[in-house]
């Protein structure tokens, strides 16, 4: 005989102790997600700084600017992979946050907290993604790859036009 999950329709009221534990877990998870966001911004900043260093080196070494730019594409690729791993780890916390919000809404009738649900609704994202795994949660997550693809395209463009600029 199994106990029904609190998210099922036969839910029972939570004790004060259980409610307090859920509250603590919820805000711990939210803080953890925010800590990941802070680290992700640091990774993005370091990637952009690396691209800036490549541009500086190109200006100093004008005769080798195209080669430096092409080799410099490795910097955003490296930071893209690094950030995608962090984003993948971060997204591992989302299902539990969503589950806690569902428990509080269905079992206790609470309308709050609903940080994740509101975020998902406003960005038109499903609480449970269609595709899961590192490739989709991290590497091909649009919040991750867009800035790095732009950096790579910019460096490739610079590799192409540098010989024309510095004849």
C-alpha positions as CSV (number, residue, x, y, z in Angstrom):
1,X,0.0,0.0,0.0
2,X,1.5,3.3,-1.0
3,X,1.0,6.8,0.4
4,X,-0.5,9.3,-2.1
5,X,1.8,12.1,-3.1
6,X,0.7,15.6,-1.8
7,X,0.3,16.7,-5.4
8,X,-2.4,14.1,-6.0
9,X,-6.1,15.0,-5.7
10,X,-6.4,13.1,-2.4
11,X,-4.0,15.5,-0.7
12,X,-4.1,15.9,3.1
13,X,-3.4,19.2,4.9
14,X,0.2,19.7,5.8
15,X,1.3,20.0,9.4
16,X,3.0,23.2,10.5
17,X,6.3,21.3,10.6
18,X,5.9,20.1,7.0
19,X,4.8,23.5,5.9
20,X,7.9,25.0,7.5
21,X,10.2,22.4,5.9
22,X,8.6,23.1,2.4
23,X,9.1,26.9,2.9
24,X,12.7,26.4,3.9
25,X,13.4,24.1,1.0
26,X,11.7,26.4,-1.4
27,X,13.7,29.5,-0.5
28,X,16.9,27.5,-0.3
29,X,16.3,26.3,-3.9
30,X,15.5,29.8,-5.0
31,X,18.7,31.1,-3.4
32,X,20.7,28.3,-5.0
33,X,19.2,29.1,-8.4
34,X,20.1,32.8,-7.9
35,X,23.6,31.9,-6.9
36,X,23.9,29.9,-10.2
37,X,22.7,33.1,-12.0
38,X,25.4,35.1,-10.4
39,X,28.1,32.7,-11.5
40,X,26.7,32.6,-15.0
41,X,27.0,36.4,-15.2
42,X,30.6,36.1,-14.1
43,X,31.2,33.5,-16.8
44,X,29.6,35.7,-19.5
45,X,31.7,38.7,-18.3
46,X,34.9,36.7,-18.5
47,X,34.0,35.4,-22.0
48,X,33.4,39.0,-23.2
49,X,36.6,40.1,-21.6
50,X,38.5,37.3,-23.4
51,X,37.0,38.4,-26.7
52,X,38.1,42.0,-25.9
53,X,41.6,40.7,-25.3
54,X,41.6,39.0,-28.7
55,X,40.6,42.3,-30.3
56,X,43.4,44.2,-28.4
57,X,45.9,41.6,-29.6
58,X,44.6,41.9,-33.1
59,X,45.2,45.7,-33.0
60,X,48.8,45.2,-31.7
61,X,49.6,42.4,-34.2
62,X,48.0,43.7,-37.3
63,X,49.9,41.4,-39.6
64,X,48.6,38.3,-37.9
65,X,45.1,39.8,-37.0
66,X,43.2,37.2,-39.1
67,X,44.9,34.2,-37.5
68,X,44.5,35.7,-34.0
69,X,40.8,36.3,-34.6
70,X,40.3,32.7,-35.8
71,X,42.3,31.2,-32.9
72,X,40.4,33.6,-30.6
73,X,37.1,31.9,-31.5
74,X,38.2,29.2,-29.0
75,X,37.6,31.7,-26.1
76,X,33.8,32.1,-26.6
77,X,33.5,28.4,-27.3
78,X,35.2,27.5,-24.1
79,X,33.0,29.9,-22.0
80,X,29.9,28.7,-23.9
81,X,30.6,25.1,-22.8
82,X,31.4,26.2,-19.3
83,X,28.2,28.3,-18.9
84,X,26.1,25.6,-20.5
85,X,27.2,23.2,-17.8
86,X,26.3,25.7,-15.1
87,X,22.9,26.3,-16.7
88,X,22.3,22.5,-17.0
89,X,23.0,22.1,-13.3
90,X,20.8,25.1,-12.4
91,X,17.9,23.7,-14.4
92,X,18.0,20.6,-12.3
93,X,16.5,22.5,-9.4
94,X,13.5,23.8,-11.4
95,X,11.3,20.7,-11.3
96,X,11.4,20.6,-7.4
97,X,10.6,24.3,-7.2
98,X,7.6,23.8,-9.5
99,X,6.5,20.8,-7.4
100,X,6.7,22.7,-4.1
101,X,4.6,25.5,-5.7
102,X,2.1,23.0,-6.8
103,X,1.9,21.4,-3.4
104,X,1.4,24.8,-1.7
105,X,-1.3,25.8,-4.2
106,X,-3.2,22.5,-4.2
107,X,-2.8,21.4,-0.6
108,X,-2.8,24.7,1.2
109,X,-4.7,26.9,-1.2
110,X,-1.7,29.3,-1.3
111,X,-1.3,31.7,-4.3
112,X,2.2,32.5,-3.1
113,X,5.1,31.8,-3.4
114,X,5.0,31.2,-7.1
115,X,8.2,32.7,-8.3
116,X,8.9,29.9,-10.8
117,X,5.3,29.6,-12.0
118,X,5.1,33.3,-12.6
119,X,8.4,33.4,-14.4
120,X,7.4,30.4,-16.6
121,X,4.1,32.0,-17.4
122,X,5.5,35.5,-18.2
123,X,8.2,34.0,-20.5
124,X,5.7,31.5,-22.0
125,X,7.7,28.5,-21.0
126,X,6.3,25.2,-20.0
127,X,7.1,24.2,-16.4
128,X,8.4,20.9,-17.7
129,X,10.6,21.4,-20.8
130,X,9.8,19.3,-23.9
131,X,13.4,18.3,-24.3
132,X,15.7,17.5,-21.4
133,X,19.4,16.9,-21.0
134,X,22.6,18.8,-21.2
135,X,22.2,19.6,-24.9
136,X,18.9,21.3,-24.5
137,X,19.1,22.6,-20.9
138,X,22.6,23.9,-21.4
139,X,24.4,24.0,-24.8
140,X,21.4,24.9,-27.0
141,X,19.6,27.0,-24.3
142,X,19.0,30.4,-26.0
143,X,19.8,32.3,-22.9
144,X,23.3,30.7,-23.0
145,X,24.3,30.4,-26.7
146,X,23.2,33.7,-28.2
147,X,25.9,35.9,-26.7
148,X,28.6,33.4,-27.6
149,X,27.4,32.9,-31.2
150,X,27.4,36.7,-31.6
151,X,31.0,36.8,-30.3
152,X,32.1,34.0,-32.6
153,X,30.4,35.7,-35.6
154,X,32.0,39.0,-34.7
155,X,35.5,37.4,-34.5
156,X,35.0,35.6,-37.8
157,X,33.9,38.8,-39.4
158,X,37.0,40.5,-38.0
159,X,39.2,37.7,-39.3
160,X,37.7,38.3,-42.8
161,X,37.8,42.1,-42.8
162,X,41.1,42.7,-40.8
163,X,43.3,42.2,-43.9
164,X,41.3,44.7,-45.8
165,X,41.5,47.3,-43.0
166,X,45.2,46.9,-42.2
167,X,46.8,46.6,-45.6
